[in-house]
Amino acid sequence: MTVALMWEARAVDGRGEELLAWARAQELPRVPLRRETFRAPQDRVLVITWWDAGLDAELPELPEPDAELASRAVHRWRFESVGPD
């Protein structure tokens, strides 16, 4: 089974590039099958990691950034792949 972990944070106004650099620099204790980083308007950063694991597996996740960098708590979701359409 493939599980995708999504991590999304919003930077303090004007600090989107810093948050992006911070997220990209975070190393996980295990290497996922795939990892991709995105940015969006309003200084948001999204990181998706793919794992060969069950939906409820204990997997490493990116931490919370410092409060001076993020404007709110990180949003996290897990999705189970149902295959290509």
C-alpha positions in Angstrom: 0.0 0.0 0.0 1.2 3.5 -0.7 0.5 6.3 1.8 1.0 10.0 1.1 1.7 12.4 4.0 0.9 16.0 3.4 2.4 18.8 5.5 1.2 22.4 4.9 2.3 25.6 6.6 1.7 29.3 6.1 4.5 31.7 6.7 4.4 34.9 8.6 3.8 37.7 6.0 6.8 38.2 3.8 8.7 35.1 5.0 7.5 32.6 2.5 10.9 32.1 0.9 12.4 31.5 4.4 9.7 28.9 5.2 10.2 27.2 1.8 14.0 27.0 2.5 13.4 25.7 6.0 11.0 23.0 4.8 13.4 21.9 2.1 16.3 21.6 4.5 14.4 19.3 6.9 15.8 15.8 6.8 13.7 12.8 7.8 15.2 9.8 9.7 14.0 7.6 6.9 13.9 8.2 3.2 10.4 8.2 1.6 9.7 6.7 -1.8 9.2 10.2 -3.0 9.2 13.7 -1.6 7.9 16.8 -3.3 7.7 20.5 -2.2 5.3 23.1 -3.4 4.6 26.8 -2.8 1.3 28.7 -3.2 0.0 32.2 -2.8 -0.2 33.7 0.7 3.3 32.3 1.6 2.1 28.7 1.9 4.4 25.7 1.6 3.2 22.1 1.0 5.4 19.0 1.4 4.1 15.6 0.3 6.0 12.4 1.1 5.1 9.0 -0.3 5.7 5.8 1.7 5.3 2.1 1.2 3.3 1.6 4.4 -0.2 1.2 5.8 -2.4 4.2 6.5 -1.9 3.9 10.3 1.9 3.2 10.1 4.2 5.2 12.3 6.1 7.4 9.8 8.5 10.3 10.2 6.9 13.7 9.6 8.3 17.2 9.2 8.3 19.1 12.5 6.5 22.4 13.3 8.5 25.4 12.2 9.3 28.1 14.8 6.4 30.4 15.7 8.4 33.4 14.3 8.3 31.7 10.9 4.8 30.2 10.7 1.6 32.2 11.1 -0.4 29.2 12.4 0.0 25.5 13.3 0.9 23.1 10.5 -1.9 21.2 8.8 -1.3 17.5 8.3 -3.2 14.9 6.3 -2.7 11.2 5.4 -4.0 9.7 2.2 -4.1 6.1 1.0 -3.5 5.6 -2.7 -6.3 4.0 -4.6 -4.3 3.7 -7.8 -4.3 5.6 -11.1 -7.7 6.5 -12.7 
